[in-house]
């Protein structure tokens, strides 16, 4: 396996673990999907006011060090 490919896989995995961590801190139960699941990297759920909330999340990462305004981080209703 080429070094560049390995770096890309590590960056992607790091992004998924970051999302799992942030969801956990917001009281979501989250898990990674198997590698061959197309379009979904994380499954998350929690109950809010007696209602079951479920989300399928596709994580996108990059190796550039600049901040982003992601919908996940900027949407206050996501974590409620």
C-alpha positions in Angstrom: 0.0 0.0 0.0 1.3 3.4 -0.9 2.2 5.9 1.9 -0.3 8.5 0.5 -3.2 6.0 0.5 -2.3 5.0 4.1 -2.3 8.6 5.2 -5.7 9.2 3.6 -7.2 6.2 5.5 -5.7 7.4 8.8 -7.1 10.9 8.3 -10.5 9.5 7.4 -10.5 7.2 10.5 -9.5 10.2 12.7 -12.4 12.2 11.4 -14.9 9.4 12.2 -13.5 9.0 15.8 -13.7 12.8 16.2 -17.4 12.7 15.2 -18.0 9.8 17.6 -16.4 11.7 20.4 -18.4 14.8 19.8 -21.7 12.9 19.6 -20.9 11.1 22.8 -20.4 14.4 24.6 -23.8 15.5 23.4 -25.5 12.3 24.9 -25.8 10.5 21.5 -25.2 6.8 21.3 -23.1 6.4 18.2 -21.2 3.6 16.4 -19.1 3.2 13.3 -20.5 1.3 10.4 -18.5 -1.4 8.6 -16.0 -0.1 6.0 -18.1 -1.3 3.1 -21.2 0.7 4.1 -21.7 3.2 1.3 -22.6 6.7 2.3 -22.9 6.2 6.0 -19.9 6.2 8.4 -21.7 6.7 11.8 -25.1 5.7 13.1 -26.4 7.7 16.1 -29.5 7.8 18.2 -30.9 9.2 21.4 -34.2 10.0 23.0 -35.4 13.6 23.3 -38.7 14.5 25.0 -39.8 10.8 24.6 -39.0 10.8 20.9 -36.3 8.5 19.4 -34.0 10.5 17.2 -31.8 8.6 14.7 -29.1 9.9 12.4 -27.0 8.4 9.6 -23.8 10.5 9.2 -21.3 10.5 6.4 -18.0 12.0 7.6 -15.8 14.0 5.3 -12.2 14.9 6.3 -9.3 16.7 4.7 -5.7 17.0 5.6 -5.6 20.8 5.4 -5.4 22.7 8.7 -8.1 25.3 8.3 -11.3 25.6 10.3 -14.6 24.8 8.7 -18.2 25.8 9.3 -19.7 22.4 9.2 -23.4 21.9 9.5 -22.9 19.4 12.3 -20.9 21.8 14.4 -23.0 24.9 13.6 -26.5 23.5 13.8 -27.6 23.8 17.5 -30.7 21.7 16.8 -28.7 18.6 15.9 -27.6 17.8 19.4 -31.0 18.4 21.0 
